[in-house]
């Protein structure tokens, strides 16, 4: 007897308590929110700030990578400093 239903592995459902816990963890990781006096911050605000924070981190990484690349182009390629910079970029 064949079944018309496709068999999909059961996907574990995340509970409201787990979501609250994860949002709380994010809240404590975000400098913008962590230092506020009020403990009342909506989950949507935490998620917005998380996205902004990650976006800013990406910009910082890109900026630092550009600065290191520029620095590398201005020094002797065989110097110990150049080797350190190459290892940081990789």
Secondary structure by P-SEA (a helix, b strand, c coil): cccccccccccccccaaaaaaaaaaaaaacccccccccccccaaaaaaaaaaaaaaaaaaaaaaaaaaaaaaaacccccaaaaaaaaaac
